[in-house]
Amino acid sequence: MKPDMFKEPVSILVGLGFPAEVRSVLEAYRYLSECPTSLRDTAHSIALRACGAALRGEIEAETARGLFAAFAEKHDVLTPDTKSIVAFRLPRDRDPHVR
C-alpha cells in the first residue's frame, strides 16, 4: 500500500449529494484545494495543512485522514455510516402490513 493511502476511505457527498470515496491524502488535498470559499474555515485550513504535511512525509496519512473526516463532518458532507444504521421494525402485532 502506498504511504499516502488511507486504511479506510472517507466517504463524502459531492456535487448534488453524490457519494464519493476519498482514498488517499492526495485525493483529500485536491478536494480541499478545490473547496468553495464558503467552506474555507479553520477546520479547512487545519485539514489542508495536515494533508500537505502527510504528502511531505512529516505526519502519518491516518492523522491527515482524521482531520479531513472531521472537516467533512463539520460541513455535513460526510456520508452516514451505513454499517451503524439499524433497521427499525414495528412489532408484528403493530405492523399494519402483517395480518
Secondary structure, DSSP 8 states (H G I E B T S, - for coil): --TTEEEEEEEEEETTTEEEEEEEHHHHHHHHHT--GGG-SHHHHHHHHHHHHHHTTSS-HHHHHHHHHHHHHHTT-B---GGG-------TTT-TT--
